[in-house]
Amino acid sequence: MAARQTPVPVTAAPEPAKCPTCKGSGEVSRTVRVGRKRRAVGEQAGLCLTCLGSGEALTD
Ligand SMILES: [Zn+2]
């Protein structure tokens, strides 16, 4: 007599909310500007100040 196993409910693991600013990457790109005309010369990756690089939204 086989014991009937209770089916395991498929539930998504609770993931931490991603930071809306960096979308979970922990980094944000910011435009680098130079000169009086503020000419954009490129982008630079920087630490996301919203989540401080963790990539997770603060739930506080
Ligand atoms: Zn962030």
N, CA, C, O and the ligand as a Tripos MOL2 file, in Angstrom:
@<TRIPOS>MOLECULE
protein
  241   239    61     0     0
PROTEIN
NO_CHARGES

@<TRIPOS>ATOM
      1 N           0.8530   -1.1950    0.0000 N.3       1 MET1
      2 CA          0.0000    0.0000    0.0000 C.3       1 MET1
      3 C           0.8810    1.2340    0.0000 C.2       1 MET1
      4 O           1.5330    1.5550    0.9930 O.2       1 MET1
      5 N           0.8860    1.8920   -1.0920 N.am      2 ALA2
      6 CA          1.7560    3.0650   -1.2250 C.3       2 ALA2
      7 C           1.1370    4.2690   -0.5420 C.2       2 ALA2
      8 O          -0.0450    4.5830   -0.6870 O.2       2 ALA2
      9 N           1.9830    4.9060    0.1910 N.am      3 ALA3
     10 CA          1.5030    6.1220    0.8560 C.3       3 ALA3
     11 C           1.3740    7.2420   -0.1670 C.2       3 ALA3
     12 O           2.2810    7.4970   -0.9600 O.2       3 ALA3
     13 N           0.2760    7.8720   -0.1270 N.am      4 ARG4
     14 CA          0.0440    8.9390   -1.0970 C.3       4 ARG4
     15 C           0.7710   10.1950   -0.6450 C.2       4 ARG4
     16 O           0.5880   10.6930    0.4660 O.2       4 ARG4
     17 N           1.5870   10.6720   -1.5370 N.am      5 GLN5
     18 CA          2.3540   11.8740   -1.1710 C.3       5 GLN5
     19 C           1.5400   13.1300   -1.4230 C.2       5 GLN5
     20 O           0.8160   13.2590   -2.4100 O.2       5 GLN5
     21 N           1.6920   14.0170   -0.5110 N.am      6 THR6
     22 CA          1.0110   15.3010   -0.7020 C.3       6 THR6
     23 C           1.7620   16.0940   -1.7720 C.2       6 THR6
     24 O           2.9630   16.3330   -1.6500 O.2       6 THR6
     25 N           1.0630   16.4860   -2.7900 N.am      7 PRO7
     26 CA          1.7390   17.2720   -3.8300 C.3       7 PRO7
     27 C           2.2830   18.5810   -3.2800 C.2       7 PRO7
     28 O           1.6240   19.3130   -2.5420 O.2       7 PRO7
     29 N           3.5130   18.8310   -3.6780 N.am      8 VAL8
     30 CA          4.1320   20.0690   -3.2060 C.3       8 VAL8
     31 C           3.5950   21.2460   -4.0100 C.2       8 VAL8
     32 O           3.7260   21.2770   -5.2330 O.2       8 VAL8
     33 N           3.0080   22.1830   -3.3450 N.am      9 PRO9
     34 CA          2.4960   23.3450   -4.0840 C.3       9 PRO9
     35 C           3.6360   24.1520   -4.7080 C.2       9 PRO9
     36 O           4.6540   24.4300   -4.0750 O.2       9 PRO9
     37 N           3.4290   24.5070   -5.9430 N.am     10 VAL10
     38 CA          4.4570   25.2840   -6.6250 C.3      10 VAL10
     39 C           4.2840   26.7530   -6.2740 C.2      10 VAL10
     40 O           3.3910   27.4500   -6.7560 O.2      10 VAL10
     41 N           5.1680   27.1710   -5.4280 N.am     11 THR11
     42 CA          5.1060   28.5830   -5.0490 C.3      11 THR11
     43 C           6.4320   29.2420   -5.3830 C.2      11 THR11
     44 O           7.4990   28.6650   -5.1720 O.2      11 THR11
     45 N           6.3530   30.4010   -5.8820 N.am     12 ALA12
     46 CA          7.5720   31.1270   -6.2200 C.3      12 ALA12
     47 C           8.2900   31.5580   -4.9470 C.2      12 ALA12
     48 O           7.6840   32.0560   -3.9980 O.2      12 ALA12
     49 N           9.5760   31.3510   -4.9650 N.am     13 ALA13
     50 CA         10.3500   31.7780   -3.8000 C.3      13 ALA13
     51 C          10.2880   33.2890   -3.6690 C.2      13 ALA13
     52 O          10.4010   34.0190   -4.6540 O.2      13 ALA13
     53 N          10.1100   33.7330   -2.4660 N.am     14 PRO14
     54 CA         10.0330   35.1830   -2.2750 C.3      14 PRO14
     55 C          11.3600   35.8530   -2.6030 C.2      14 PRO14
     56 O          12.3590   35.6570   -1.9110 O.2      14 PRO14
     57 N          11.3530   36.6240   -3.6390 N.am     15 GLU15
     58 CA         12.5810   37.3280   -4.0100 C.3      15 GLU15
     59 C          12.5670   38.7220   -3.4170 C.2      15 GLU15
     60 O          11.5170   39.3540   -3.3010 O.2      15 GLU15
     61 N          13.7250   39.1860   -3.0500 N.am     16 PRO16
     62 CA         13.7980   40.5530   -2.5500 C.3      16 PRO16
     63 C          13.4540   41.5320   -3.6600 C.2      16 PRO16
     64 O          13.8250   41.3390   -4.8180 O.2      16 PRO16
     65 N          12.7600   42.5510   -3.2990 N.am     17 ALA17
     66 CA         12.3780   43.5390   -4.3000 C.3      17 ALA17
     67 C          13.6150   44.2080   -4.8780 C.2      17 ALA17
     68 O          14.5410   44.5900   -4.1630 O.2      17 ALA17
     69 N          13.5960   44.3330   -6.1780 N.am     18 LYS18
     70 CA         14.7530   44.9470   -6.8100 C.3      18 LYS18
     71 C          14.6870   46.4620   -6.6920 C.2      18 LYS18
     72 O          13.6260   47.0880   -6.6860 O.2      18 LYS18
     73 N          15.8550   46.9890   -6.6030 N.am     19 CYS19
     74 CA         15.9590   48.4340   -6.5090 C.3      19 CYS19
     75 C          15.4230   49.0560   -7.8090 C.2      19 CYS19
     76 O          15.8570   48.6830   -8.8990 O.2      19 CYS19
     77 N          14.4970   49.9870   -7.6960 N.am     20 PRO20
     78 CA         13.9170   50.5840   -8.9040 C.3      20 PRO20
     79 C          14.8980   51.4800   -9.6470 C.2      20 PRO20
     80 O          14.7290   51.7510  -10.8360 O.2      20 PRO20
     81 N          15.9030   51.9250   -8.9510 N.am     21 THR21
     82 CA         16.8440   52.8460   -9.5950 C.3      21 THR21
     83 C          17.8240   52.1100  -10.5000 C.2      21 THR21
     84 O          18.0430   52.5130  -11.6420 O.2      21 THR21
     85 N          18.4030   51.0470   -9.9970 N.am     22 CYS22
     86 CA         19.4080   50.3230  -10.7800 C.3      22 CYS22
     87 C          18.8510   49.0020  -11.2910 C.2      22 CYS22
     88 O          19.5490   48.2600  -11.9830 O.2      22 CYS22
     89 N          17.6300   48.7100  -10.9650 N.am     23 LYS23
     90 CA         16.9620   47.4790  -11.4010 C.3      23 LYS23
     91 C          17.7130   46.2350  -10.9690 C.2      23 LYS23
     92 O          17.7710   45.2430  -11.6950 O.2      23 LYS23
     93 N          18.2780   46.3000   -9.7960 N.am     24 GLY24
     94 CA         18.8960   45.1070   -9.2300 C.3      24 GLY24
     95 C          20.3650   44.9220   -9.5460 C.2      24 GLY24
     96 O          20.9920   43.9830   -9.0560 O.2      24 GLY24
     97 N          20.9200   45.8050  -10.3590 N.am     25 SER25
     98 CA         22.3200   45.6120  -10.7410 C.3      25 SER25
     99 C          23.2730   46.2090   -9.7080 C.2      25 SER25
    100 O          24.4310   45.8040   -9.6100 O.2      25 SER25
    101 N          22.7780   47.1680   -8.9460 N.am     26 GLY26
    102 CA         23.6390   47.8080   -7.9520 C.3      26 GLY26
    103 C          24.4880   48.9220   -8.5330 C.2      26 GLY26
    104 O          25.2130   49.6150   -7.8190 O.2      26 GLY26
    105 N          24.3840   49.0760   -9.8320 N.am     27 GLU27
    106 CA         25.1590   50.1390  -10.4680 C.3      27 GLU27
    107 C          24.2560   50.9760  -11.3550 C.2      27 GLU27
    108 O          23.2800   50.4840  -11.9230 O.2      27 GLU27
    109 N          24.5880   52.1980  -11.4570 N.am     28 VAL28
    110 CA         23.8570   53.0730  -12.3570 C.3      28 VAL28
    111 C          24.8620   53.7540  -13.2700 C.2      28 VAL28
    112 O          25.9990   54.0200  -12.8810 O.2      28 VAL28
    113 N          24.4300   54.0270  -14.4710 N.am     29 SER29
    114 CA         25.3190   54.7290  -15.3870 C.3      29 SER29
    115 C          24.9810   56.2040  -15.3560 C.2      29 SER29
    116 O          23.8200   56.6100  -15.4110 O.2      29 SER29
    117 N          26.0110   56.9680  -15.2690 N.am     30 ARG30
    118 CA         25.7670   58.4020  -15.2530 C.3      30 ARG30
    119 C          26.5570   59.0350  -16.3860 C.2      30 ARG30
    120 O          27.6540   58.5940  -16.7320 O.2      30 ARG30
    121 N          25.9840   60.0520  -16.9390 N.am     31 THR31
    122 CA         26.6260   60.7000  -18.0710 C.3      31 THR31
    123 C          27.7540   61.5950  -17.5900 C.2      31 THR31
    124 O          27.5950   62.3790  -16.6540 O.2      31 THR31
    125 N          28.8830   61.4640  -18.2400 N.am     32 VAL32
    126 CA         30.0270   62.2980  -17.8990 C.3      32 VAL32
    127 C          30.0420   63.4960  -18.8270 C.2      32 VAL32
    128 O          30.0420   63.3500  -20.0490 O.2      32 VAL32
    129 N          30.0550   64.6740  -18.2400 N.am     33 ARG33
    130 CA         30.0280   65.8910  -19.0520 C.3      33 ARG33
    131 C          31.2740   66.7170  -18.7770 C.2      33 ARG33
    132 O          31.7710   66.7800  -17.6530 O.2      33 ARG33
    133 N          31.7530   67.3380  -19.8200 N.am     34 VAL34
    134 CA         32.9410   68.1580  -19.6570 C.3      34 VAL34
    135 C          32.7310   69.5020  -20.3560 C.2      34 VAL34
    136 O          31.8990   69.6440  -21.2520 O.2      34 VAL34
    137 N          33.4930   70.4460  -19.9250 N.am     35 GLY35
    138 CA         33.5100   71.7360  -20.6140 C.3      35 GLY35
    139 C          32.3530   72.6480  -20.2340 C.2      35 GLY35
    140 O          31.4200   72.2660  -19.5270 O.2      35 GLY35
    141 N          32.4600   73.8590  -20.7320 N.am     36 ARG36
    142 CA         31.4270   74.8360  -20.4120 C.3      36 ARG36
    143 C          30.1020   74.4940  -21.0680 C.2      36 ARG36
    144 O          29.0330   74.8520  -20.5720 O.2      36 ARG36
    145 N          30.1900   73.7900  -22.2000 N.am     37 LYS37
    146 CA         28.9530   73.4360  -22.9100 C.3      37 LYS37
    147 C          28.3300   72.1570  -22.3660 C.2      37 LYS37
    148 O          27.2900   71.6910  -22.8330 O.2      37 LYS37
    149 N          29.0050   71.6100  -21.3640 N.am     38 ARG38
    150 CA         28.4910   70.3860  -20.7380 C.3      38 ARG38
    151 C          28.3350   69.2880  -21.7810 C.2      38 ARG38
    152 O          27.3140   68.6030  -21.8440 O.2      38 ARG38
    153 N          29.3490   69.1430  -22.5760 N.am     39 ARG39
    154 CA         29.2780   68.1240  -23.6150 C.3      39 ARG39
    155 C          29.4130   66.7330  -23.0050 C.2      39 ARG39
    156 O          30.3180   66.4720  -22.2130 O.2      39 ARG39
    157 N          28.5120   65.8610  -23.3820 N.am     40 ALA40
    158 CA         28.5670   64.4990  -22.8660 C.3      40 ALA40
    159 C          29.6580   63.7220  -23.5720 C.2      40 ALA40
    160 O          29.6710   63.6390  -24.8010 O.2      40 ALA40
    161 N          30.5580   63.1620  -22.8190 N.am     41 VAL41
    162 CA         31.6680   62.4230  -23.4230 C.3      41 VAL41
    163 C          31.5340   60.9180  -23.2160 C.2      41 VAL41
    164 O          32.3420   60.1360  -23.7180 O.2      41 VAL41
    165 N          30.5340   60.5360  -22.4930 N.am     42 GLY42
    166 CA         30.3850   59.1010  -22.2890 C.3      42 GLY42
    167 C          29.6320   58.8100  -21.0150 C.2      42 GLY42
    168 O          29.0730   59.7030  -20.3790 O.2      42 GLY42
    169 N          29.6300   57.5630  -20.6630 N.am     43 GLU43
    170 CA         28.9240   57.1750  -19.4550 C.3      43 GLU43
    171 C          29.8600   56.4420  -18.5210 C.2      43 GLU43
    172 O          30.8140   55.7860  -18.9390 O.2      43 GLU43
    173 N          29.5610   56.5710  -17.2690 N.am     44 GLN44
    174 CA         30.4140   55.9780  -16.2640 C.3      44 GLN44
    175 C          29.5340   55.1900  -15.3050 C.2      44 GLN44
    176 O          28.4750   55.6570  -14.8840 O.2      44 GLN44
    177 N          29.9750   54.0200  -14.9760 N.am     45 ALA45
    178 CA         29.2010   53.2250  -14.0350 C.3      45 ALA45
    179 C          29.4990   53.6940  -12.6200 C.2      45 ALA45
    180 O          30.6490   53.9150  -12.2410 O.2      45 ALA45
    181 N          28.4620   53.8340  -11.8780 N.am     46 GLY46
    182 CA         28.6570   54.2950  -10.5160 C.3      46 GLY46
    183 C          27.7860   53.5130   -9.5560 C.2      46 GLY46
    184 O          26.8020   52.8870   -9.9500 O.2      46 GLY46
    185 N          28.1530   53.5590   -8.3330 N.am     47 LEU47
    186 CA         27.3990   52.8450   -7.3080 C.3      47 LEU47
    187 C          26.0140   53.4700   -7.1600 C.2      47 LEU47
    188 O          25.8640   54.6890   -7.0730 O.2      47 LEU47
    189 N          25.0360   52.6210   -7.1360 N.am     48 CYS48
    190 CA         23.6820   53.1040   -6.9580 C.3      48 CYS48
    191 C          23.5100   53.6000   -5.5260 C.2      48 CYS48
    192 O          23.7270   52.8690   -4.5600 O.2      48 CYS48
    193 N          23.1210   54.8380   -5.4280 N.am     49 LEU49
    194 CA         23.0000   55.4220   -4.0950 C.3      49 LEU49
    195 C          21.6750   55.0720   -3.4270 C.2      49 LEU49
    196 O          21.4730   55.3180   -2.2380 O.2      49 LEU49
    197 N          20.7860   54.4980   -4.2150 N.am     50 THR50
    198 CA         19.4970   54.1440   -3.6280 C.3      50 THR50
    199 C          19.5940   52.8880   -2.7830 C.2      50 THR50
    200 O          19.0280   52.8010   -1.6930 O.2      50 THR50
    201 N          20.3280   51.9150   -3.3150 N.am     51 CYS51
    202 CA         20.4520   50.6450   -2.5940 C.3      51 CYS51
    203 C          21.8920   50.4320   -2.1070 C.2      51 CYS51
    204 O          22.2000   49.4140   -1.4870 O.2      51 CYS51
    205 N          22.7420   51.3750   -2.3870 N.am     52 LEU52
    206 CA         24.1450   51.2960   -2.0030 C.3      52 LEU52
    207 C          24.8320   50.0660   -2.5780 C.2      52 LEU52
    208 O          25.6930   49.4560   -1.9430 O.2      52 LEU52
    209 N          24.4260   49.7130   -3.8070 N.am     53 GLY53
    210 CA         25.1160   48.6470   -4.5070 C.3      53 GLY53
    211 C          24.5890   47.2540   -4.2330 C.2      53 GLY53
    212 O          25.0870   46.2830   -4.8040 O.2      53 GLY53
    213 N          23.6130   47.1390   -3.3890 N.am     54 SER54
    214 CA         23.1130   45.8010   -3.0790 C.3      54 SER54
    215 C          22.1310   45.3100   -4.1360 C.2      54 SER54
    216 O          21.9380   44.1060   -4.3050 O.2      54 SER54
    217 N          21.5180   46.2430   -4.8400 N.am     55 GLY55
    218 CA         20.5630   45.8570   -5.8720 C.3      55 GLY55
    219 C          19.1780   45.5380   -5.3330 C.2      55 GLY55
    220 O          18.2640   45.2180   -6.0940 O.2      55 GLY55
    221 N          19.0340   45.6240   -4.0510 N.am     56 GLU56
    222 CA         17.7560   45.3180   -3.4590 C.3      56 GLU56
    223 C          17.0910   46.5920   -2.9510 C.2      56 GLU56
    224 O          17.7300   47.4660   -2.3650 O.2      56 GLU56
    225 N          15.8260   46.6620   -3.1900 N.am     57 ALA57
    226 CA         15.0990   47.8340   -2.7380 C.3      57 ALA57
    227 C          14.9930   47.8300   -1.2190 C.2      57 ALA57
    228 O          14.7060   46.8050   -0.6010 O.2      57 ALA57
    229 N          15.2220   48.9600   -0.6550 N.am     58 LEU58
    230 CA         15.1020   49.0560    0.7910 C.3      58 LEU58
    231 C          13.6270   49.1050    1.1620 C.2      58 LEU58
    232 O          12.8580   49.9070    0.6330 O.2      58 LEU58
    233 N          13.2650   48.2490    2.0630 N.am     59 THR59
    234 CA         11.8470   48.1620    2.4260 C.3      59 THR59
    235 C          11.5160   49.0230    3.6170 C.2      59 THR59
    236 O          10.4330   48.9180    4.1940 O.2      59 THR59
    237 N          12.4210   49.8460    3.9720 N.am     60 ASP60
    238 CA         12.1750   50.6930    5.1290 C.3      60 ASP60
    239 C          11.2600   51.8500    4.7710 C.2      60 ASP60
    240 O          10.9420   52.6730    5.6290 O.2      60 ASP60
    241 ZN         20.0030   50.4520   -6.6430 Zn       61 ZN61
@<TRIPOS>BOND
     1     1     2 1
     2     2     3 1
     3     3     4 2
     4     3     5 am
     5     5     6 1
     6     6     7 1
     7     7     8 2
     8     7     9 am
     9     9    10 1
    10    10    11 1
    11    11    12 2
    12    11    13 am
    13    13    14 1
    14    14    15 1
    15    15    16 2
    16    15    17 am
    17    17    18 1
    18    18    19 1
    19    19    20 2
    20    19    21 am
    21    21    22 1
    22    22    23 1
    23    23    24 2
    24    23    25 am
    25    25    26 1
    26    26    27 1
    27    27    28 2
    28    27    29 am
    29    29    30 1
    30    30    31 1
    31    31    32 2
    32    31    33 am
    33    33    34 1
    34    34    35 1
    35    35    36 2
    36    35    37 am
    37    37    38 1
    38    38    39 1
    39    39    40 2
    40    39    41 am
    41    41    42 1
    42    42    43 1
    43    43    44 2
    44    43    45 am
    45    45    46 1
    46    46    47 1
    47    47    48 2
    48    47    49 am
    49    49    50 1
    50    50    51 1
    51    51    52 2
    52    51    53 am
    53    53    54 1
    54    54    55 1
    55    55    56 2
    56    55    57 am
    57    57    58 1
    58    58    59 1
    59    59    60 2
    60    59    61 am
    61    61    62 1
    62    62    63 1
    63    63    64 2
    64    63    65 am
    65    65    66 1
    66    66    67 1
    67    67    68 2
    68    67    69 am
    69    69    70 1
    70    70    71 1
    71    71    72 2
    72    71    73 am
    73    73    74 1
    74    74    75 1
    75    75    76 2
    76    75    77 am
    77    77    78 1
    78    78    79 1
    79    79    80 2
    80    79    81 am
    81    81    82 1
    82    82    83 1
    83    83    84 2
    84    83    85 am
    85    85    86 1
    86    86    87 1
    87    87    88 2
    88    87    89 am
    89    89    90 1
    90    90    91 1
    91    91    92 2
    92    91    93 am
    93    93    94 1
    94    94    95 1
    95    95    96 2
    96    95    97 am
    97    97    98 1
    98    98    99 1
    99    99   100 2
   100    99   101 am
   101   101   102 1
   102   102   103 1
   103   103   104 2
   104   103   105 am
   105   105   106 1
   106   106   107 1
   107   107   108 2
   108   107   109 am
   109   109   110 1
   110   110   111 1
   111   111   112 2
   112   111   113 am
   113   113   114 1
   114   114   115 1
   115   115   116 2
   116   115   117 am
   117   117   118 1
   118   118   119 1
   119   119   120 2
   120   119   121 am
   121   121   122 1
   122   122   123 1
   123   123   124 2
   124   123   125 am
   125   125   126 1
   126   126   127 1
   127   127   128 2
   128   127   129 am
   129   129   130 1
   130   130   131 1
   131   131   132 2
   132   131   133 am
   133   133   134 1
   134   134   135 1
   135   135   136 2
   136   135   137 am
   137   137   138 1
   138   138   139 1
   139   139   140 2
   140   139   141 am
   141   141   142 1
   142   142   143 1
   143   143   144 2
   144   143   145 am
   145   145   146 1
   146   146   147 1
   147   147   148 2
   148   147   149 am
   149   149   150 1
   150   150   151 1
   151   151   152 2
   152   151   153 am
   153   153   154 1
   154   154   155 1
   155   155   156 2
   156   155   157 am
   157   157   158 1
   158   158   159 1
   159   159   160 2
   160   159   161 am
   161   161   162 1
   162   162   163 1
   163   163   164 2
   164   163   165 am
   165   165   166 1
   166   166   167 1
   167   167   168 2
   168   167   169 am
   169   169   170 1
   170   170   171 1
   171   171   172 2
   172   171   173 am
   173   173   174 1
   174   174   175 1
   175   175   176 2
   176   175   177 am
   177   177   178 1
   178   178   179 1
   179   179   180 2
   180   179   181 am
   181   181   182 1
   182   182   183 1
   183   183   184 2
   184   183   185 am
   185   185   186 1
   186   186   187 1
   187   187   188 2
   188   187   189 am
   189   189   190 1
   190   190   191 1
   191   191   192 2
   192   191   193 am
   193   193   194 1
   194   194   195 1
   195   195   196 2
   196   195   197 am
   197   197   198 1
   198   198   199 1
   199   199   200 2
   200   199   201 am
   201   201   202 1
   202   202   203 1
   203   203   204 2
   204   203   205 am
   205   205   206 1
   206   206   207 1
   207   207   208 2
   208   207   209 am
   209   209   210 1
   210   210   211 1
   211   211   212 2
   212   211   213 am
   213   213   214 1
   214   214   215 1
   215   215   216 2
   216   215   217 am
   217   217   218 1
   218   218   219 1
   219   219   220 2
   220   219   221 am
   221   221   222 1
   222   222   223 1
   223   223   224 2
   224   223   225 am
   225   225   226 1
   226   226   227 1
   227   227   228 2
   228   227   229 am
   229   229   230 1
   230   230   231 1
   231   231   232 2
   232   231   233 am
   233   233   234 1
   234   234   235 1
   235   235   236 2
   236   235   237 am
   237   237   238 1
   238   238   239 1
   239   239   240 2
@<TRIPOS>SUBSTRUCTURE
     1 MET1         2 RESIDUE 1 A MET
     2 ALA2         6 RESIDUE 1 A ALA
     3 ALA3        10 RESIDUE 1 A ALA
     4 ARG4        14 RESIDUE 1 A ARG
     5 GLN5        18 RESIDUE 1 A GLN
     6 THR6        22 RESIDUE 1 A THR
     7 PRO7        26 RESIDUE 1 A PRO
     8 VAL8        30 RESIDUE 1 A VAL
     9 PRO9        34 RESIDUE 1 A PRO
    10 VAL10       38 RESIDUE 1 A VAL
    11 THR11       42 RESIDUE 1 A THR
    12 ALA12       46 RESIDUE 1 A ALA
    13 ALA13       50 RESIDUE 1 A ALA
    14 PRO14       54 RESIDUE 1 A PRO
    15 GLU15       58 RESIDUE 1 A GLU
    16 PRO16       62 RESIDUE 1 A PRO
    17 ALA17       66 RESIDUE 1 A ALA
    18 LYS18       70 RESIDUE 1 A LYS
    19 CYS19       74 RESIDUE 1 A CYS
    20 PRO20       78 RESIDUE 1 A PRO
    21 THR21       82 RESIDUE 1 A THR
    22 CYS22       86 RESIDUE 1 A CYS
    23 LYS23       90 RESIDUE 1 A LYS
    24 GLY24       94 RESIDUE 1 A GLY
    25 SER25       98 RESIDUE 1 A SER
    26 GLY26      102 RESIDUE 1 A GLY
    27 GLU27      106 RESIDUE 1 A GLU
    28 VAL28      110 RESIDUE 1 A VAL
    29 SER29      114 RESIDUE 1 A SER
    30 ARG30      118 RESIDUE 1 A ARG
    31 THR31      122 RESIDUE 1 A THR
    32 VAL32      126 RESIDUE 1 A VAL
    33 ARG33      130 RESIDUE 1 A ARG
    34 VAL34      134 RESIDUE 1 A VAL
    35 GLY35      138 RESIDUE 1 A GLY
    36 ARG36      142 RESIDUE 1 A ARG
    37 LYS37      146 RESIDUE 1 A LYS
    38 ARG38      150 RESIDUE 1 A ARG
    39 ARG39      154 RESIDUE 1 A ARG
    40 ALA40      158 RESIDUE 1 A ALA
    41 VAL41      162 RESIDUE 1 A VAL
    42 GLY42      166 RESIDUE 1 A GLY
    43 GLU43      170 RESIDUE 1 A GLU
    44 GLN44      174 RESIDUE 1 A GLN
    45 ALA45      178 RESIDUE 1 A ALA
    46 GLY46      182 RESIDUE 1 A GLY
    47 LEU47      186 RESIDUE 1 A LEU
    48 CYS48      190 RESIDUE 1 A CYS
    49 LEU49      194 RESIDUE 1 A LEU
    50 THR50      198 RESIDUE 1 A THR
    51 CYS51      202 RESIDUE 1 A CYS
    52 LEU52      206 RESIDUE 1 A LEU
    53 GLY53      210 RESIDUE 1 A GLY
    54 SER54      214 RESIDUE 1 A SER
    55 GLY55      218 RESIDUE 1 A GLY
    56 GLU56      222 RESIDUE 1 A GLU
    57 ALA57      226 RESIDUE 1 A ALA
    58 LEU58      230 RESIDUE 1 A LEU
    59 THR59      234 RESIDUE 1 A THR
    60 ASP60      238 RESIDUE 1 A ASP
    61 ZN61       241 GROUP 0 **** ****
